[in-house]
Amino acid sequence: MKGIPLTGDFANGGVSFWYRQIGMPDRRAALPGSRSYDVVIVGGGYTGLWTAYYLKKAQPELRIAILEREFAGAGASGRNGGWLSAEFAGSRERYAAARGREAMISLQHAMFRSVDEVISVTREEGIEADIHKGGLIHVATNPAQRRRLREELSELRTWGYGEDDLRLMDRDEQRERVRVAGTLEATYSPHCARIQPAKLAVGLASTVVSLGVDIFENTTVTEIRPRQSGPDGKATAVTSRGVVSAEYVIRATEGYTAGLAGQRRQWLPMNSSMIVTEPLPAEVWKHIGWSGNELLGDEAHAYVYAQRTADDRIAIGGRGVPYRYGSRTDDRGATQAQTVALLWRMLVKLFPAAADARVQHAWCGVLGVPRDWCSTVHLDHATGLGWAGGYVGSGVTTTNLAGRTLRDLVLRRDTELTTLPWVGRQVRQWEPEPLRWAGVQLIYALFRAADRQENDRGTTTSPYARIANLISGR
């Protein structure tokens, strides 16, 4: 990391800045032995916590347990970029093919409402998570990106985005909101809020415990089994500390799904990395602006995402080393030196005024990617097994929608949520190794080549990116 101004401890095992800021939570007790519940949730991240919250609110008498390998919020829920965004992963055309165009538009509008739903619950439950609904800005910094930005805006108009949901910004508004170097065009959407991810996870975990949900931490689930013919006929979650049976077992493991027996090729664990600066002085913010605390993304193929934190830092993230052979994840969230350097270069490119700021922390996390890049939620009443995930980096808001949808599915309610086109979606598995590893390496090499070509001289989307999208199945 020669030449990069650094401060803080980078040999920290990859603890996210969000937890460094608030302190690591005390661990709850592990599973004390075999148990029986009405609903068991495997995974203590946002999906599991929201599902438990809404089920318990709907039927307080339900006996619910969450089984978590580390601690609630240890995974992507406590490591992400803090985008409470209405953006939804996957191809709209694919969702529409399942249940019609209007169903996909309904799904998008449900995402709009989900942003406000999360904000409402945090207020009602007294969860302080540095939430500020300032909206989302996407910037284009070369002609190819600008053309892509305009095409995407035109396309989204046909998928339920009105002028109030997403619009182009004029030059004066761009400079007034946030001054990003080299911006040629930008869009703004109000449907996004900044959060401090770990605060939300910790607060939500405390809330569900207060409602009577059992959270067992330091409890690794190795296998999930469907209902068997027998005296109890229940589904089970198998752990080294005992077997937990329930009418329903919900898999909420997202990027860690490959660690379960029989699930190695289900969702690909994609790594994403972040750095955060020290707090920036007022003089720097005079040059940058960003007083509205909007979330910020760009139109590059190997894109970055950023926020201005509540204590006046810049946190910025990107893919880094996207995938490790055999669906392994990075060593407890530690970040490679070359990834820190890459993110620092992107930060300085976007915000030259921050060039003298020191990088105070770096970390990474893992997200789940289905083979068709489309999120899904599902419950099979015959087997007693359900799941939600494959958020492809858009999980902060989508997990809330998933939790409410799983509530309705478990309680056998026919609602607007249970008819949305991501419900019950089934996709094929990822290819076996070494094809999986080789394919992902090729995809991201092509995306990086596409960005270089577009930055040099491209006025349209690079053919490298088109090839990468074809290979990836996006």
TIPADREN-548781 format. One line per field, with one value per residue (C-alpha): residue in three letters; x, y, z; residue number from 1; chain. Coordinates in steps of 0.02 Angstrom, whole numbers, plus 50000, padded with zeros to 5 digits. Example, Ala and Ser with C-alpha at 12.3 -4.5 7.8 and 13.67 -1.06 7.14 Angstrom:
BEGIN
res: c(ALA_SER) .
xx: c(50615_50684) .
yy: c(49775_49947) .
zz: c(50390_50357) .
n: c(1_2) .
chain: c(A_A) .
This chain:
BEGIN
res: c(MET_LYS_GLY_ILE_PRO_LEU_THR_GLY_ASP_PHE_ALA_ASN_GLY_GLY_VAL_SER_PHE_TRP_TYR_ARG_GLN_ILE_GLY_MET_PRO_ASP_ARG_ARG_ALA_ALA_LEU_PRO_GLY_SER_ARG_SER_TYR_ASP_VAL_VAL_ILE_VAL_GLY_GLY_GLY_TYR_THR_GLY_LEU_TRP_THR_ALA_TYR_TYR_LEU_LYS_LYS_ALA_GLN_PRO_GLU_LEU_ARG_ILE_ALA_ILE_LEU_GLU_ARG_GLU_PHE_ALA_GLY_ALA_GLY_ALA_SER_GLY_ARG_ASN_GLY_GLY_TRP_LEU_SER_ALA_GLU_PHE_ALA_GLY_SER_ARG_GLU_ARG_TYR_ALA_ALA_ALA_ARG_GLY_ARG_GLU_ALA_MET_ILE_SER_LEU_GLN_HIS_ALA_MET_PHE_ARG_SER_VAL_ASP_GLU_VAL_ILE_SER_VAL_THR_ARG_GLU_GLU_GLY_ILE_GLU_ALA_ASP_ILE_HIS_LYS_GLY_GLY_LEU_ILE_HIS_VAL_ALA_THR_ASN_PRO_ALA_GLN_ARG_ARG_ARG_LEU_ARG_GLU_GLU_LEU_SER_GLU_LEU_ARG_THR_TRP_GLY_TYR_GLY_GLU_ASP_ASP_LEU_ARG_LEU_MET_ASP_ARG_ASP_GLU_GLN_ARG_GLU_ARG_VAL_ARG_VAL_ALA_GLY_THR_LEU_GLU_ALA_THR_TYR_SER_PRO_HIS_CYS_ALA_ARG_ILE_GLN_PRO_ALA_LYS_LEU_ALA_VAL_GLY_LEU_ALA_SER_THR_VAL_VAL_SER_LEU_GLY_VAL_ASP_ILE_PHE_GLU_ASN_THR_THR_VAL_THR_GLU_ILE_ARG_PRO_ARG_GLN_SER_GLY_PRO_ASP_GLY_LYS_ALA_THR_ALA_VAL_THR_SER_ARG_GLY_VAL_VAL_SER_ALA_GLU_TYR_VAL_ILE_ARG_ALA_THR_GLU_GLY_TYR_THR_ALA_GLY_LEU_ALA_GLY_GLN_ARG_ARG_GLN_TRP_LEU_PRO_MET_ASN_SER_SER_MET_ILE_VAL_THR_GLU_PRO_LEU_PRO_ALA_GLU_VAL_TRP_LYS_HIS_ILE_GLY_TRP_SER_GLY_ASN_GLU_LEU_LEU_GLY_ASP_GLU_ALA_HIS_ALA_TYR_VAL_TYR_ALA_GLN_ARG_THR_ALA_ASP_ASP_ARG_ILE_ALA_ILE_GLY_GLY_ARG_GLY_VAL_PRO_TYR_ARG_TYR_GLY_SER_ARG_THR_ASP_ASP_ARG_GLY_ALA_THR_GLN_ALA_GLN_THR_VAL_ALA_LEU_LEU_TRP_ARG_MET_LEU_VAL_LYS_LEU_PHE_PRO_ALA_ALA_ALA_ASP_ALA_ARG_VAL_GLN_HIS_ALA_TRP_CYS_GLY_VAL_LEU_GLY_VAL_PRO_ARG_ASP_TRP_CYS_SER_THR_VAL_HIS_LEU_ASP_HIS_ALA_THR_GLY_LEU_GLY_TRP_ALA_GLY_GLY_TYR_VAL_GLY_SER_GLY_VAL_THR_THR_THR_ASN_LEU_ALA_GLY_ARG_THR_LEU_ARG_ASP_LEU_VAL_LEU_ARG_ARG_ASP_THR_GLU_LEU_THR_THR_LEU_PRO_TRP_VAL_GLY_ARG_GLN_VAL_ARG_GLN_TRP_GLU_PRO_GLU_PRO_LEU_ARG_TRP_ALA_GLY_VAL_GLN_LEU_ILE_TYR_ALA_LEU_PHE_ARG_ALA_ALA_ASP_ARG_GLN_GLU_ASN_ASP_ARG_GLY_THR_THR_THR_SER_PRO_TYR_ALA_ARG_ILE_ALA_ASN_LEU_ILE_SER_GLY_ARG) .
xx: c(50000_50148_50098_49927_49903_49854_49809_49731_49754_49744_49794_49626_49555_49435_49314_49206_49224_49042_49082_49245_49141_49014_49110_49084_48922_48928_48900_48738_48736_48758_48624_48621_48561_48423_48263_48095_48014_47876_47999_48188_48289_48467_48568_48564_48580_48448_48345_48332_48304_48168_48080_48080_48023_47872_47820_47827_47731_47597_47583_47668_47635_47750_47907_48049_48237_48380_48539_48694_48872_48954_48845_48689_48743_48918_48903_48853_48723_48862_48984_48887_48894_48742_48628_48445_48400_48250_48362_48321_48441_48408_48331_48159_48121_48152_48037_47905_47917_47861_47705_47687_47750_47630_47690_47869_47811_47721_47883_47976_47843_47854_48039_48001_47887_48012_48136_48008_47955_48130_48138_47967_48013_48175_48079_47944_48070_48193_48335_48463_48556_48612_48472_48457_48346_48443_48414_48533_48643_48720_48856_48926_49106_49137_49031_48993_48932_48826_48744_48713_48640_48516_48468_48439_48330_48225_48210_48158_48018_47936_47954_47858_47985_47898_47981_47968_48058_48209_48264_48411_48495_48546_48723_48679_48591_48737_48859_48741_48717_48890_49038_49109_49258_49228_49038_48956_48781_48693_48526_48437_48312_48233_48209_48368_48433_48603_48617_48752_48733_48798_48688_48536_48587_48624_48465_48357_48433_48397_48219_48178_48252_48140_47992_48035_48140_48285_48450_48584_48756_48919_48806_48853_48718_48794_48638_48454_48336_48157_48010_48019_47877_47876_47797_47839_47856_47960_48100_48268_48427_48577_48715_48864_48771_48609_48468_48332_48164_48021_47868_47971_48159_48206_48377_48438_48623_48645_48830_48871_48747_48888_48940_48782_48778_48715_48715_48891_48833_48671_48730_48902_48985_49043_49167_49149_49273_49268_49381_49338_49434_49467_49339_49365_49383_49256_49374_49371_49183_49171_49249_49146_48977_48872_48776_48620_48704_48646_48713_48828_48865_48943_48904_49066_49052_49169_49069_49095_48971_48995_48918_48959_48951_48865_49036_49095_49201_49190_49157_49181_49170_49191_49218_49407_49444_49268_49277_49389_49407_49286_49164_49283_49268_49406_49494_49371_49343_49526_49559_49703_49827_49791_49605_49638_49747_49612_49477_49591_49625_49438_49405_49537_49477_49300_49350_49521_49492_49506_49678_49764_49641_49702_49622_49576_49501_49473_49365_49263_49106_49020_48856_48754_48736_48614_48657_48535_48577_48394_48344_48216_48105_48020_47928_47880_47741_47767_47949_47941_48091_48102_48234_48268_48423_48532_48522_48679_48726_48552_48504_48485_48309_48267_48291_48148_48033_48091_48051_47874_47848_47910_47793_47644_47703_47729_47560_47479_47415_47372_47433_47503_47676_47654_47605_47761_47866_48019_47917_47952_48084_48195_48359_48493_48650_48819_48943_49063_49244_49356_49229_49148_49312_49374_49209_49204_49386_49351_49193_49278_49433_49318_49226_49391_49447_49281_49303_49479_49420_49273_49383_49508_49398_49232_49068_48962_48964_49120_49103_49202_49058_48932_49032_49048_48860_48828_48945_48880_48697_48649) .
yy: c(50000_50112_50292_50277_50377_50252_50261_50139_49952_49852_49688_49670_49513_49611_49677_49805_49989_49989_49872_49960_50116_50046_49901_49715_49649_49525_49348_49263_49084_48940_48808_48704_48544_48476_48579_48595_48755_48813_48906_48891_49018_48976_49137_49289_49427_49548_49414_49304_49449_49530_49363_49330_49507_49503_49327_49368_49529_49437_49287_49318_49139_49066_48983_49048_49017_49091_48987_49090_49029_49184_49325_49410_49533_49461_49435_49554_49635_49715_49742_49822_49997_50061_50084_50069_50075_50029_49955_49771_49640_49543_49556_49636_49541_49375_49418_49480_49318_49225_49324_49470_49646_49722_49599_49661_49841_49793_49718_49880_49983_49863_49903_50089_50062_49947_50089_50184_50025_50000_50182_50167_50010_50084_50233_50126_50011_50146_50079_50217_50176_50346_50339_50487_50479_50589_50488_50408_50487_50391_50481_50454_50509_50465_50470_50283_50293_50444_50354_50202_50311_50390_50222_50149_50297_50276_50089_50113_50230_50075_49980_50091_50230_50399_50569_50579_50411_50443_50592_50674_50813_50976_51041_51164_51032_50912_51039_51090_50912_50834_50882_50725_50757_50726_50707_50721_50668_50611_50543_50563_50450_50493_50308_50280_50314_50305_50185_50125_49939_49866_49980_49917_49735_49751_49850_49729_49579_49657_49695_49517_49448_49567_49496_49320_49252_49139_49183_49050_49111_49015_48880_48812_48729_48597_48530_48570_48422_48420_48341_48153_48030_47989_48030_48217_48249_48405_48486_48495_48599_48492_48570_48504_48554_48464_48445_48578_48528_48640_48650_48765_48788_48948_48962_49142_49115_49222_49220_49082_48957_48856_48797_48693_48512_48498_48687_48720_48767_48853_49033_49098_49193_49358_49464_49652_49766_49937_50071_50220_50381_50473_50612_50749_50932_51064_51139_50977_50965_51143_51075_50914_50972_50817_50905_50804_50639_50557_50385_50385_50259_50266_50190_50093_49904_49871_50000_50081_50134_50267_50361_50510_50439_50523_50572_50650_50512_50441_50255_50181_50003_49892_49711_49692_49505_49449_49260_49128_48951_48824_48955_49003_49173_49294_49261_49333_49486_49540_49649_49631_49774_49786_49807_49948_50032_50012_50087_50229_50273_50275_50386_50513_50509_50552_50672_50751_50865_50711_50660_50704_50610_50451_50281_50227_50056_49921_49766_49653_49547_49414_49422_49288_49277_49157_49090_49209_49354_49364_49368_49244_49200_49032_48919_48737_48682_48500_48493_48631_48717_48899_49024_49200_49278_49298_49486_49521_49669_49747_49660_49799_49840_49676_49579_49676_49634_49453_49449_49511_49393_49242_49291_49283_49120_49035_49094_49039_49212_49256_49435_49556_49508_49321_49354_49454_49374_49335_49216_49034_49071_48921_48934_48811_48790_48864_48761_48647_48697_48741_48812_48920_49002_49024_49099_49230_49278_49302_49403_49529_49539_49586_49715_49797_49796_49873_50014_50049_50054_50168_50286_50298_50326_50237_50325_50167_50018_49915_49747_49673_49714_49638_49477_49477_49498_49356_49239_49287_49263_49433) .
zz: c(50000_49964_49933_50015_50176_50309_50491_50613_50629_50468_50550_50633_50556_50447_50579_50489_50528_50580_50726_50764_50784_50907_50984_50960_51038_51180_51118_51162_51224_51104_51075_51236_51150_51041_51042_50954_50890_50775_50661_50654_50555_50502_50494_50606_50476_50415_50327_50480_50599_50494_50469_50656_50692_50577_50625_50810_50785_50686_50804_50972_51028_50894_50962_50853_50860_50759_50740_50701_50670_50743_50810_50744_50609_50589_50401_50263_50375_50478_50334_50191_50118_50212_50062_50112_49929_49822_49688_49658_49593_49434_49263_49259_49100_49188_49331_49210_49111_49266_49312_49193_49175_49301_49432_49409_49423_49584_49648_49613_49702_49849_49858_49859_50009_50095_50116_50219_50309_50378_50433_50516_50613_50677_50743_50823_50906_50957_50848_50817_50656_50589_50460_50343_50190_50070_49912_49787_49653_49509_49411_49237_49211_49029_48870_48871_49050_49009_48865_48975_49113_48995_48919_49092_49141_48984_49016_49197_49142_49068_49233_49351_49383_49372_49366_49555_49572_49461_49357_49274_49371_49291_49312_49450_49555_49532_49601_49739_49801_49782_49675_49594_49481_49297_49310_49139_49192_49349_49405_49571_49660_49829_49870_49970_50145_50228_50375_50494_50456_50619_50723_50628_50650_50835_50868_50770_50860_51029_50974_50921_51083_51180_51083_51143_51000_51050_50964_50983_50930_50905_50834_50662_50559_50445_50361_50338_50316_50251_50339_50352_50374_50559_50726_50728_50540_50564_50467_50554_50566_50612_50718_50814_50973_50937_50812_50808_50736_50681_50571_50461_50441_50349_50266_50283_50251_50092_50042_50167_50093_50013_50187_50206_50149_49971_49941_49875_49701_49750_49770_49728_49873_49800_49898_49911_49999_50081_50150_50259_50285_50445_50479_50350_50402_50358_50228_50127_50136_50067_49907_49902_49965_50002_50141_50097_50140_49979_49935_49784_49646_49474_49305_49285_49259_49406_49500_49669_49802_49936_50080_50189_50364_50511_50580_50415_50338_50163_50156_49982_49920_49768_49717_49748_49734_49687_49710_49788_49722_49793_49858_49998_50079_50130_50295_50421_50315_50297_50144_50022_50000_49813_49848_49971_49839_49706_49816_49868_49685_49651_49802_49750_49569_49624_49763_49732_49883_49995_49929_50092_50202_50282_50260_50435_50405_50274_50274_50161_50163_50060_49965_49877_49688_49603_49431_49347_49468_49523_49707_49769_49917_49937_50058_50026_50144_50098_50153_50283_50204_50152_50103_50044_49971_49818_49841_49736_49847_49861_50021_50149_50090_50004_50166_50243_50098_50114_50299_50274_50128_50226_50367_50249_50172_50340_50402_50238_50198_50019_50007_49880_49939_49907_49725_49682_49543_49649_49757_49718_49587_49550_49453_49403_49505_49467_49367_49463_49491_49405_49282_49415_49467_49289_49234_49373_49346_49161_49193_49305_49196_49052_49158_49207_49026_48976_49102_49039_48859_48899_49001_48857_48707_48716_48678_48690_48806_48776_48687_48832_48949_48831_48826_49016_49037_48916_49009_49180_49135_49207) .
n: c(1_2_3_4_5_6_7_8_9_10_11_12_13_14_15_16_17_18_19_20_21_22_23_24_25_26_27_28_29_30_31_32_33_34_35_36_37_38_39_40_41_42_43_44_45_46_47_48_49_50_51_52_53_54_55_56_57_58_59_60_61_62_63_64_65_66_67_68_69_70_71_72_73_74_75_76_77_78_79_80_81_82_83_84_85_86_87_88_89_90_91_92_93_94_95_96_97_98_99_100_101_102_103_104_105_106_107_108_109_110_111_112_113_114_115_116_117_118_119_120_121_122_123_124_125_126_127_128_129_130_131_132_133_134_135_136_137_138_139_140_141_142_143_144_145_146_147_148_149_150_151_152_153_154_155_156_157_158_159_160_161_162_163_164_165_166_167_168_169_170_171_172_173_174_175_176_177_178_179_180_181_182_183_184_185_186_187_188_189_190_191_192_193_194_195_196_197_198_199_200_201_202_203_204_205_206_207_208_209_210_211_212_213_214_215_216_217_218_219_220_221_222_223_224_225_226_227_228_229_230_231_232_233_234_235_236_237_238_239_240_241_242_243_244_245_246_247_248_249_250_251_252_253_254_255_256_257_258_259_260_261_262_263_264_265_266_267_268_269_270_271_272_273_274_275_276_277_278_279_280_281_282_283_284_285_286_287_288_289_290_291_292_293_294_295_296_297_298_299_300_301_302_303_304_305_306_307_308_309_310_311_312_313_314_315_316_317_318_319_320_321_322_323_324_325_326_327_328_329_330_331_332_333_334_335_336_337_338_339_340_341_342_343_344_345_346_347_348_349_350_351_352_353_354_355_356_357_358_359_360_361_362_363_364_365_366_367_368_369_370_371_372_373_374_375_376_377_378_379_380_381_382_383_384_385_386_387_388_389_390_391_392_393_394_395_396_397_398_399_400_401_402_403_404_405_406_407_408_409_410_411_412_413_414_415_416_417_418_419_420_421_422_423_424_425_426_427_428_429_430_431_432_433_434_435_436_437_438_439_440_441_442_443_444_445_446_447_448_449_450_451_452_453_454_455_456_457_458_459_460_461_462_463_464_465_466_467_468_469_470_471_472_473_474) .
chain: c(A_A_A_A_A_A_A_A_A_A_A_A_A_A_A_A_A_A_A_A_A_A_A_A_A_A_A_A_A_A_A_A_A_A_A_A_A_A_A_A_A_A_A_A_A_A_A_A_A_A_A_A_A_A_A_A_A_A_A_A_A_A_A_A_A_A_A_A_A_A_A_A_A_A_A_A_A_A_A_A_A_A_A_A_A_A_A_A_A_A_A_A_A_A_A_A_A_A_A_A_A_A_A_A_A_A_A_A_A_A_A_A_A_A_A_A_A_A_A_A_A_A_A_A_A_A_A_A_A_A_A_A_A_A_A_A_A_A_A_A_A_A_A_A_A_A_A_A_A_A_A_A_A_A_A_A_A_A_A_A_A_A_A_A_A_A_A_A_A_A_A_A_A_A_A_A_A_A_A_A_A_A_A_A_A_A_A_A_A_A_A_A_A_A_A_A_A_A_A_A_A_A_A_A_A_A_A_A_A_A_A_A_A_A_A_A_A_A_A_A_A_A_A_A_A_A_A_A_A_A_A_A_A_A_A_A_A_A_A_A_A_A_A_A_A_A_A_A_A_A_A_A_A_A_A_A_A_A_A_A_A_A_A_A_A_A_A_A_A_A_A_A_A_A_A_A_A_A_A_A_A_A_A_A_A_A_A_A_A_A_A_A_A_A_A_A_A_A_A_A_A_A_A_A_A_A_A_A_A_A_A_A_A_A_A_A_A_A_A_A_A_A_A_A_A_A_A_A_A_A_A_A_A_A_A_A_A_A_A_A_A_A_A_A_A_A_A_A_A_A_A_A_A_A_A_A_A_A_A_A_A_A_A_A_A_A_A_A_A_A_A_A_A_A_A_A_A_A_A_A_A_A_A_A_A_A_A_A_A_A_A_A_A_A_A_A_A_A_A_A_A_A_A_A_A_A_A_A_A_A_A_A_A_A_A_A_A_A_A_A_A_A_A_A_A_A_A_A_A_A_A_A_A_A_A_A_A_A_A_A_A_A_A_A_A_A_A_A_A_A_A_A_A_A_A_A_A_A_A_A_A_A_A_A_A_A_A_A_A_A_A_A_A_A) .
